[in-house]
């Protein structure tokens, strides 16, 4: 086989998990997640883990980098690269094909391009300087750095400050990084029509609320994780926490969260188009194709 790994990427609600698991069943492959929120245990409905998709025709598809950290922990890109390499090495050593699947552009690009990261300590002085700035102001500061930074998931001031802290550290410290292996990957993108994507996002949000997403967040808060830590994770966890602690009414929470998820999906697509401009070849497959046709198209590329 000419590829070391297959990648399945796309915006939220495009059906990439179902495609990746069906492909894994066909190829006897294993999934490595590239989702910055699915790494957390007990954050299931809000992150869209869809673990039922990992059982295909009665067979459980092995997956990695899901449910590996406790809520409240600040997992970072350096840790993701470390954990990815461990999972990737383990899978390859057993002669199995890894399928990297997810929508967190920074995670995907950091392993595909082999960006060499290092752990970054907190910079209390910088944090004090940035305290009080709006998310818009922080995003503008972040855009001035030339090195890789994550704008996809930066939807709270706290996350933006951390991203600036990381960029500032890299600027001040010439990297002495470990070597990252070159991975020859077939990159598949699931292309979904914008209006269909919006429709699916809206329906999925309402379905998840019916499935108990509010209770999921409430249970995590009741377990001792602070509201501030939950808000840090953004999107569902930000808005549902604000509803639970009384900052938003239920109607405000649903309306604002729906808008935020639509904006998030748009930022994801902007990131993927940027990856193409940065030299990645993404083979886009229509989300509306029958599953069998999608699988045959991908296998035909291999």
C-alpha positions as a Markdown table, in Angstrom:
| # | Residue | x | y | z |
|---|---|---|---|---|
| 1 | Unk | 0.0 | 0.0 | 0.0 |
| 2 | Unk | 1.4 | 3.4 | -1.0 |
| 3 | Unk | 0.0 | 5.3 | 2.0 |
| 4 | Unk | 1.0 | 5.1 | 5.7 |
| 5 | Unk | -2.3 | 6.5 | 6.9 |
| 6 | Unk | -5.8 | 7.6 | 5.7 |
| 7 | Unk | -7.3 | 10.8 | 7.0 |
| 8 | Unk | -11.0 | 11.6 | 7.0 |
| 9 | Unk | -11.7 | 15.2 | 7.8 |
| 10 | Unk | -14.6 | 17.6 | 7.4 |
| 11 | Unk | -16.8 | 20.1 | 9.3 |
| 12 | Unk | -19.1 | 19.2 | 12.1 |
| 13 | Unk | -22.2 | 17.2 | 11.2 |
| 14 | Unk | -20.8 | 16.1 | 7.8 |
| 15 | Unk | -20.8 | 12.4 | 8.6 |
| 16 | Unk | -17.1 | 11.8 | 8.8 |
| 17 | Unk | -17.2 | 9.5 | 11.8 |
| 18 | Unk | -19.6 | 7.1 | 10.1 |
| 19 | Unk | -17.5 | 7.1 | 6.9 |
| 20 | Unk | -14.3 | 6.5 | 8.9 |
| 21 | Unk | -15.7 | 3.6 | 10.8 |
| 22 | Unk | -17.2 | 2.0 | 7.7 |
| 23 | Unk | -13.9 | 2.4 | 6.0 |
| 24 | Unk | -12.1 | 0.9 | 9.0 |
| 25 | Unk | -14.4 | -2.1 | 8.9 |
| 26 | Unk | -13.6 | -2.6 | 5.2 |
| 27 | Unk | -9.9 | -2.3 | 5.7 |
| 28 | Unk | -9.6 | -3.9 | 9.1 |
| 29 | Unk | -8.2 | -0.6 | 10.2 |
| 30 | Unk | -8.2 | 1.4 | 13.5 |
| 31 | Unk | -9.3 | 5.0 | 14.2 |
| 32 | Unk | -7.2 | 7.7 | 15.8 |
| 33 | Unk | -9.4 | 10.7 | 16.8 |
| 34 | Unk | -8.4 | 14.2 | 15.9 |
| 35 | Unk | -11.0 | 16.0 | 18.0 |
| 36 | Unk | -9.9 | 18.4 | 20.7 |
| 37 | Unk | -13.0 | 17.8 | 22.9 |
| 38 | Unk | -13.6 | 14.0 | 22.5 |
| 39 | Unk | -10.4 | 13.3 | 24.5 |
| 40 | Unk | -12.5 | 14.1 | 27.6 |
| 41 | Unk | -14.4 | 11.4 | 29.5 |
| 42 | Unk | -18.1 | 12.0 | 30.3 |
| 43 | Unk | -18.3 | 14.7 | 27.7 |
| 44 | Unk | -20.1 | 12.4 | 25.3 |
| 45 | Unk | -23.3 | 14.0 | 23.9 |
| 46 | Unk | -21.8 | 17.6 | 23.7 |
| 47 | Unk | -18.7 | 16.4 | 21.8 |
| 48 | Unk | -20.7 | 14.1 | 19.4 |
| 49 | Unk | -18.6 | 11.0 | 20.1 |
| 50 | Unk | -21.3 | 8.9 | 18.4 |
| 51 | Unk | -19.7 | 5.8 | 19.8 |
| 52 | Unk | -22.5 | 3.7 | 18.3 |
| 53 | Unk | -20.8 | 4.4 | 14.9 |
| 54 | Unk | -17.8 | 2.4 | 16.1 |
| 55 | Unk | -19.8 | -0.9 | 15.9 |
| 56 | Unk | -20.2 | -1.9 | 12.3 |
| 57 | Unk | -22.0 | -5.2 | 11.5 |
| 58 | Unk | -21.5 | -6.3 | 15.0 |
| 59 | Unk | -17.8 | -5.6 | 15.0 |
| 60 | Unk | -16.3 | -3.0 | 17.4 |
| 61 | Unk | -13.9 | -0.8 | 15.5 |
| 62 | Unk | -10.8 | 0.0 | 17.8 |
| 63 | Unk | -10.3 | 3.7 | 18.4 |
| 64 | Unk | -7.6 | 5.8 | 20.1 |
| 65 | Unk | -7.4 | 9.3 | 21.8 |
| 66 | Unk | -11.1 | 9.3 | 22.9 |
| 67 | Unk | -11.8 | 9.4 | 26.6 |
| 68 | Unk | -8.2 | 9.8 | 27.7 |
| 69 | Unk | -8.5 | 12.8 | 30.1 |
| 70 | Unk | -10.8 | 14.1 | 32.8 |
| 71 | Unk | -13.0 | 17.2 | 32.4 |
| 72 | Unk | -11.2 | 20.2 | 33.9 |
| 73 | Unk | -7.8 | 19.2 | 32.5 |
| 74 | Unk | -6.2 | 21.5 | 29.9 |
| 75 | Unk | -5.0 | 19.1 | 27.3 |
| 76 | Unk | -2.7 | 20.7 | 24.8 |
| 77 | Unk | -1.3 | 20.3 | 21.3 |
| 78 | Unk | 2.1 | 19.0 | 22.6 |
| 79 | Unk | 0.3 | 16.2 | 24.4 |
| 80 | Unk | -1.8 | 15.4 | 21.4 |
| 81 | Unk | 1.2 | 15.0 | 19.2 |
| 82 | Unk | 2.8 | 12.8 | 21.9 |
| 83 | Unk | -0.3 | 10.6 | 22.2 |
| 84 | Unk | -0.8 | 10.5 | 18.5 |
| 85 | Unk | 2.7 | 9.2 | 17.9 |
| 86 | Unk | 2.2 | 6.5 | 20.6 |
| 87 | Unk | -1.1 | 5.3 | 19.0 |
| 88 | Unk | 0.2 | 5.6 | 15.5 |
| 89 | Unk | 3.4 | 3.6 | 16.3 |
| 90 | Unk | 1.4 | 0.9 | 18.1 |
| 91 | Unk | -1.0 | 0.5 | 15.2 |
| 92 | Unk | 1.7 | 0.4 | 12.5 |
| 93 | Unk | 3.8 | -2.0 | 14.6 |
| 94 | Unk | 0.9 | -4.5 | 14.4 |
| 95 | Unk | 0.7 | -4.1 | 10.6 |
| 96 | Unk | -2.7 | -2.3 | 10.7 |
| 97 | Unk | -3.7 | 0.8 | 8.8 |
| 98 | Unk | -4.5 | 3.9 | 10.9 |
| 99 | Unk | -7.3 | 6.2 | 10.0 |
| 100 | Unk | -7.1 | 9.7 | 11.4 |
| 101 | Unk | -10.6 | 11.1 | 11.8 |
| 102 | Unk | -11.7 | 14.5 | 13.1 |
| 103 | Unk | -12.4 | 18.1 | 12.6 |
| 104 | Unk | -9.9 | 19.9 | 14.7 |
| 105 | Unk | -7.7 | 21.5 | 12.0 |
| 106 | Unk | -4.8 | 22.2 | 14.2 |
| 107 | Unk | -4.5 | 18.6 | 15.5 |
| 108 | Unk | -4.8 | 17.3 | 11.9 |
| 109 | Unk | -2.3 | 19.7 | 10.4 |
| 110 | Unk | 0.2 | 19.4 | 13.3 |
| 111 | Unk | 0.7 | 15.6 | 12.7 |
| 112 | Unk | 0.3 | 15.7 | 8.9 |
| 113 | Unk | 3.0 | 18.4 | 8.6 |
| 114 | Unk | 5.0 | 17.2 | 11.5 |
| 115 | Unk | 5.0 | 20.5 | 13.4 |
| 116 | Unk | 7.5 | 20.0 | 16.2 |
| 117 | Unk | 5.9 | 21.3 | 19.4 |
| 118 | Unk | 7.1 | 21.5 | 23.0 |
| 119 | Unk | 5.3 | 22.0 | 26.3 |
| 120 | Unk | 4.6 | 25.7 | 27.2 |
| 121 | Unk | 4.5 | 26.9 | 30.8 |
| 122 | Unk | 2.1 | 29.6 | 31.9 |
| 123 | Unk | 3.2 | 33.2 | 31.6 |
| 124 | Unk | 1.6 | 35.0 | 34.5 |
| 125 | Unk | 2.9 | 38.5 | 33.5 |
| 126 | Unk | 1.6 | 38.1 | 29.9 |
| 127 | Unk | -1.8 | 36.8 | 31.3 |
| 128 | Unk | -2.0 | 40.0 | 33.5 |
| 129 | Unk | -1.3 | 42.2 | 30.4 |
| 130 | Unk | -4.0 | 40.4 | 28.4 |
| 131 | Unk | -6.6 | 40.3 | 31.1 |
| 132 | Unk | -9.7 | 42.3 | 30.3 |
| 133 | Unk | -9.2 | 42.3 | 26.6 |
| 134 | Unk | -12.2 | 41.2 | 24.5 |
| 135 | Unk | -12.1 | 38.0 | 22.4 |
| 136 | Unk | -12.1 | 40.1 | 19.3 |
| 137 | Unk | -9.0 | 42.0 | 20.5 |
| 138 | Unk | -7.3 | 38.8 | 21.5 |
| 139 | Unk | -8.0 | 37.2 | 18.2 |
| 140 | Unk | -6.5 | 40.2 | 16.4 |
| 141 | Unk | -3.3 | 39.8 | 18.5 |
| 142 | Unk | -3.2 | 36.1 | 17.8 |
| 143 | Unk | -3.4 | 36.8 | 14.0 |
| 144 | Unk | -0.1 | 38.8 | 14.1 |
| 145 | Unk | 2.0 | 35.7 | 14.9 |
| 146 | Unk | 3.5 | 33.9 | 11.9 |
| 147 | Unk | 3.7 | 30.5 | 13.3 |
| 148 | Unk | 0.9 | 28.0 | 13.4 |
| 149 | Unk | -2.0 | 28.9 | 15.7 |
| 150 | Unk | -5.4 | 27.6 | 16.2 |
| 151 | Unk | -8.2 | 29.9 | 15.3 |
| 152 | Unk | -10.8 | 27.2 | 14.8 |
| 153 | Unk | -11.3 | 26.4 | 18.5 |
| 154 | Unk | -10.5 | 29.8 | 20.0 |
| 155 | Unk | -14.0 | 30.9 | 21.0 |
| 156 | Unk | -13.4 | 32.1 | 24.5 |
| 157 | Unk | -11.0 | 34.8 | 25.8 |
| 158 | Unk | -9.3 | 32.2 | 28.0 |
| 159 | Unk | -8.5 | 29.9 | 25.1 |
| 160 | Unk | -7.3 | 32.9 | 23.1 |
| 161 | Unk | -5.0 | 34.0 | 25.9 |
| 162 | Unk | -3.5 | 30.5 | 26.1 |
| 163 | Unk | -3.0 | 30.5 | 22.3 |
| 164 | Unk | -1.1 | 33.8 | 22.5 |
| 165 | Unk | 0.9 | 32.5 | 25.5 |
| 166 | Unk | 2.0 | 29.5 | 23.3 |
| 167 | Unk | 2.9 | 31.7 | 20.3 |
| 168 | Unk | 4.9 | 34.1 | 22.5 |
| 169 | Unk | 6.8 | 31.2 | 24.0 |
| 170 | Unk | 7.7 | 29.8 | 20.6 |
| 171 | Unk | 8.8 | 33.3 | 19.5 |
| 172 | Unk | 11.1 | 33.7 | 22.5 |
| 173 | Unk | 12.5 | 30.2 | 22.5 |
| 174 | Unk | 14.1 | 28.8 | 19.3 |
| 175 | Unk | 12.7 | 25.3 | 19.2 |
| 176 | Unk | 14.8 | 22.3 | 20.1 |
| 177 | Unk | 12.2 | 19.8 | 18.9 |
| 178 | Unk | 12.2 | 16.0 | 18.6 |
| 179 | Unk | 12.0 | 14.6 | 15.1 |
| 180 | Unk | 8.5 | 13.9 | 13.8 |
| 181 | Unk | 8.1 | 11.1 | 11.3 |
| 182 | Unk | 7.1 | 11.9 | 7.8 |
| 183 | Unk | 3.7 | 10.3 | 7.2 |
| 184 | Unk | 2.4 | 9.8 | 3.7 |
| 185 | Unk | -1.3 | 10.2 | 4.0 |
| 186 | Unk | -4.3 | 9.9 | 1.7 |
| 187 | Unk | -6.5 | 12.8 | 2.9 |
| 188 | Unk | -10.3 | 12.5 | 2.3 |
| 189 | Unk | -12.5 | 15.5 | 3.0 |
| 190 | Unk | -16.3 | 15.1 | 3.4 |
| 191 | Unk | -17.9 | 17.9 | 1.4 |
| 192 | Unk | -21.3 | 18.9 | 2.6 |
| 193 | Unk | -23.5 | 21.6 | 1.0 |
| 194 | Unk | -23.7 | 24.7 | 3.2 |
| 195 | Unk | -27.5 | 24.7 | 3.6 |
| 196 | Unk | -27.6 | 21.0 | 4.2 |
| 197 | Unk | -24.8 | 21.4 | 6.8 |
| 198 | Unk | -26.8 | 24.2 | 8.5 |
| 199 | Unk | -29.9 | 22.0 | 8.5 |
| 200 | Unk | -28.1 | 19.0 | 10.0 |
| 201 | Unk | -26.4 | 21.2 | 12.7 |
| 202 | Unk | -29.7 | 22.6 | 13.8 |
| 203 | Unk | -31.4 | 19.2 | 13.9 |
| 204 | Unk | -28.5 | 17.6 | 15.7 |
| 205 | Unk | -28.5 | 20.3 | 18.4 |
| 206 | Unk | -32.1 | 19.7 | 19.1 |
| 207 | Unk | -31.7 | 15.9 | 19.1 |
| 208 | Unk | -28.7 | 16.2 | 21.6 |
| 209 | Unk | -30.7 | 18.5 | 23.9 |
| 210 | Unk | -33.5 | 15.8 | 23.9 |
| 211 | Unk | -30.9 | 13.1 | 24.6 |
| 212 | Unk | -29.8 | 14.8 | 27.8 |
| 213 | Unk | -27.0 | 17.2 | 27.0 |
| 214 | Unk | -28.0 | 19.6 | 29.7 |
| 215 | Unk | -28.0 | 16.8 | 32.3 |
| 216 | Unk | -24.5 | 15.7 | 31.0 |
| 217 | Unk | -23.0 | 19.1 | 31.7 |
| 218 | Unk | -24.9 | 19.5 | 35.0 |
| 219 | Unk | -23.5 | 16.1 | 36.2 |
| 220 | Unk | -19.9 | 17.2 | 35.3 |
| 221 | Unk | -20.3 | 20.4 | 37.2 |
| 222 | Unk | -21.8 | 18.5 | 40.1 |
| 223 | Unk | -18.8 | 16.3 | 40.2 |
| 224 | Unk | -16.6 | 19.3 | 41.1 |
| 225 | Unk | -15.4 | 20.6 | 37.7 |
| 226 | Unk | -15.7 | 24.4 | 37.9 |
| 227 | Unk | -18.0 | 26.4 | 35.6 |
| 228 | Unk | -14.9 | 28.4 | 34.4 |
| 229 | Unk | -13.3 | 25.1 | 33.3 |
| 230 | Unk | -16.4 | 24.0 | 31.4 |
| 231 | Unk | -16.8 | 27.3 | 29.7 |
| 232 | Unk | -13.1 | 27.0 | 28.6 |
| 233 | Unk | -14.1 | 24.1 | 26.3 |
| 234 | Unk | -16.3 | 26.4 | 24.3 |
| 235 | Unk | -19.4 | 25.7 | 22.2 |
| 236 | Unk | -21.9 | 23.3 | 23.9 |
| 237 | Unk | -20.0 | 23.4 | 27.2 |
| 238 | Unk | -19.7 | 27.1 | 27.2 |
| 239 | Unk | -23.4 | 27.8 | 26.5 |
| 240 | Unk | -24.9 | 25.0 | 28.5 |
| 241 | Unk | -22.8 | 26.0 | 31.5 |
| 242 | Unk | -23.9 | 29.6 | 31.2 |
| 243 | Unk | -27.5 | 28.4 | 31.1 |
| 244 | Unk | -27.1 | 26.1 | 34.1 |
| 245 | Unk | -25.4 | 28.8 | 36.3 |
| 246 | Unk | -28.1 | 31.3 | 35.3 |
| 247 | Unk | -26.3 | 33.6 | 32.9 |
| 248 | Unk | -28.6 | 32.7 | 29.9 |
| 249 | Unk | -32.2 | 31.6 | 29.6 |
| 250 | Unk | -32.9 | 28.2 | 27.9 |
| 251 | Unk | -34.1 | 30.0 | 24.8 |
| 252 | Unk | -31.1 | 32.3 | 24.7 |
| 253 | Unk | -28.7 | 29.4 | 25.2 |
| 254 | Unk | -30.3 | 27.4 | 22.3 |
| 255 | Unk | -30.3 | 30.4 | 19.9 |
| 256 | Unk | -26.8 | 31.5 | 20.7 |
| 257 | Unk | -25.3 | 28.0 | 20.7 |
| 258 | Unk | -26.9 | 27.3 | 17.3 |
| 259 | Unk | -25.3 | 30.4 | 15.8 |
| 260 | Unk | -21.9 | 29.5 | 17.4 |
| 261 | Unk | -21.9 | 26.0 | 16.0 |
| 262 | Unk | -22.7 | 27.3 | 12.5 |
| 263 | Unk | -19.8 | 29.8 | 12.9 |
| 264 | Unk | -17.6 | 27.0 | 14.1 |
| 265 | Unk | -18.3 | 24.8 | 11.0 |
| 266 | Unk | -17.6 | 27.8 | 8.8 |
| 267 | Unk | -14.2 | 28.3 | 10.5 |
| 268 | Unk | -13.4 | 24.6 | 10.1 |
| 269 | Unk | -14.0 | 24.8 | 6.3 |
| 270 | Unk | -11.8 | 28.0 | 6.2 |
| 271 | Unk | -9.0 | 26.0 | 7.9 |
| 272 | Unk | -9.3 | 23.1 | 5.5 |
| 273 | Unk | -9.2 | 25.4 | 2.5 |
| 274 | Unk | -6.2 | 27.0 | 4.1 |
| 275 | Unk | -4.6 | 23.5 | 4.3 |
| 276 | Unk | -5.0 | 23.2 | 0.6 |
| 277 | Unk | -3.3 | 26.5 | 0.0 |
| 278 | Unk | -0.5 | 25.3 | 2.3 |
| 279 | Unk | 0.2 | 22.3 | 0.0 |
| 280 | Unk | -2.1 | 19.5 | 1.3 |
| 281 | Unk | -4.1 | 17.6 | -1.3 |
| 282 | Unk | -7.6 | 16.9 | 0.0 |
| 283 | Unk | -9.8 | 14.6 | -2.0 |
| 284 | Unk | -13.3 | 15.9 | -1.4 |
| 285 | Unk | -16.2 | 13.4 | -1.5 |
| 286 | Unk | -19.8 | 14.4 | -1.6 |
| 287 | Unk | -21.5 | 13.7 | 1.7 |
| 288 | Unk | -24.7 | 12.9 | -0.1 |
| 289 | Unk | -23.2 | 9.9 | -2.0 |
| 290 | Unk | -24.4 | 6.5 | -0.8 |
| 291 | Unk | -21.9 | 5.0 | 1.7 |
| 292 | Unk | -21.0 | 2.1 | -0.6 |
| 293 | Unk | -20.1 | 4.6 | -3.3 |
| 294 | Unk | -18.0 | 6.7 | -0.9 |
| 295 | Unk | -16.1 | 3.6 | 0.2 |
| 296 | Unk | -15.4 | 2.4 | -3.3 |
| 297 | Unk | -14.2 | 5.9 | -4.3 |
| 298 | Unk | -11.7 | 6.0 | -1.4 |
| 299 | Unk | -10.5 | 2.4 | -2.0 |
| 300 | Unk | -10.1 | 3.2 | -5.7 |
| 301 | Unk | -7.6 | 6.0 | -4.7 |
| 302 | Unk | -5.5 | 3.6 | -2.7 |
